[in-house]
Amino acid sequence: MPTSTPDGFVTMRDGSVLPVPVLRRLWDLEARGLRFRLDDGDDVVVSPGRLLDDSDRAFLTANKATIISILSMEVTN
């Protein structure tokens, strides 16, 4: 199970450390109907793109490496 730290990070089972604000923003975007995946070149694909505003695009650009690491994680039970 992931563990949280007081400074706003979550440590995943695999040892990855992720910032909670990035996770929250991604969850918010998903709640608005956006979906995320990696293409064959490991670039982030967001659809439908028409739902993104300028602040969303800036967030995605600024956090691209973190988002790629999230999308690259394997799901385990």
N, C-alpha and C positions, 0 to 999 in steps of 0.2 A: 504494500500500500504506500502511496506517496506520502511524504512528510513535509510539513510546512515549517518554515523558519520565520522568526519575527520580522526579518528584513524584507519579506515579500517574495520569497523564492520557494519553489517546491522541488524537492529531490525525488526523482523517480526511481523505480526499482533498479533500472540499469545504471544508475548513478548520474544521469543527466540532471542538471539544475536549471530550472525554468523560472522566469520572472512571472509572478502571479498577474501583474497588470496586463501582460501580453496575452496570457491565457484568457483572462476576463474579456478582453477586447475581441479576441477570436470567437469566444462563446457568444458575445453580443452580435457579432457579424453573422454567425450561424443562425441565431434567433431571428435575424432580419431576412433569412432566406438564402444567404450566400453559402457556397460549398467550396472546399479547398482540396487540391490534389497536386501531386508533382507530375510534370510531364516527363518524357523520356530523357530530357537533358537536365533533370532535377531542378527545373524552374517551377515556381509556384504558379498554378493556374487557379483563378478565382472566377466562379460563375454564379449567377449571371453578372457580368461586369457592369451592366447598366445600373445596378443597385449601389455601386460604390460612389462615394462623394470624394472631394479633394482631400479631406482629412483622413478618410479610410485609405486612400492611395498612399498618402504620406506615411501613415502608420505601417502599411505593408512594406513599403520600401525601407523604412528605418529598421524594421524588425525581420527582414528577409531571412537572415541566417538562423534566427531562433525558430521562425515558422518552418523552414526547411527541416530543421532537426526534429520538430514536433511531428511533421508529416512523415518523416522517415522512421519514426519509432514503430516497433512491432507491438501488436496488441497481444498481451498474455493474460491469462486468467489466474 
